[in-house]
Amino acid sequence: MSSEESTSRPSIEPRSHGEYMEALKAHLAEREKEEGVGYWPGSGETSAGQECHYFWHYSGVEARFAEWYGEGYLSDETLSLPALRYLVTRDRDFPGTSFAVTSSTRDFADWRDNGISVQYMPKVQTASGKWKEQAVEEVLAYEMFQTIWPFARRVLRDEPKSSSRSGAGLTPSFERTDGDGGPSTPSPLPIIVLVTGDGAPGEYDHEGFPADIDNALFSGLPVKVWGWKAKLHEKILALRGKYPRQLKIHYFDEYAPYLVNCGFGGCTNATTDG
């Protein structure tokens, strides 16, 4: 374990994957009780059925987790995929609106079974013989752009040309017609959730995640970002000051001990941990 670690292990030593997940859920419940607010309630999050779009940069999360874990990290059995999924979604899954792009060869069956579309992109070998990711961030950022752009385009079309991005946020609803083409009714805007290591743009994209998040906020969409305290990109942090009611940032640091796969260190997996 890294000497720089500031977060302790859970108070119990789980013996099975089920017990480990229960420890995570108990910790989350205690945090919500202490803070007096749940994970989902917030500006723009008006309905239990409000659609969420998740964008998972798994490789980035795992790389930063390996740094947190320190010497002895084993990438094929240390980071629990079910625990990571539960921490971010709290079982609020929307099949068809969750996208993960990764170069990891792990078994993502748990994610796929819970509606996450996982796109595998193999690493490429450089001239020096090293293996590295190629365009993973760019592909995921493009998925985000595809989701966000219709809302941004409508705002750009409808708002006065003299207005600017004030950061005040927009009314979190949009118009939908009923199935018979009748009068439109307001519906809550979807929530954008980025799960990342640092949220930095990719090697081939100088805008990337920060620009997509900026466009989402400008469009009035509520946004959640998961990252690591020491690594999260400065442009994303700056957006929190500009859109304090819309952008919520959550850090993995506190929850890292609960994300350790219980298969590590002698804990028996009672269920499959992809």
Secondary structure by P-SEA (a helix, b strand, c coil): ccccccccccccccccaaaaaaaaaaaaaaaaaaacccccccccccccccbbbbbbaaaaaaaaaaaaacccccccccccaaaaaaaacccccccccbbbbbcccccaaaaaaaccbbbbbbbbbccccbbbbcaaaaaaaaaaaaacaaaaaaaaacccccccccccccccbbbbbcccccbbbbbbcbbbbbbcccccccccccccaaaaaaaaaaabbbbbbbbbcccccaaaaaaaaaccccbbbbbccccccccccccccccccccccc
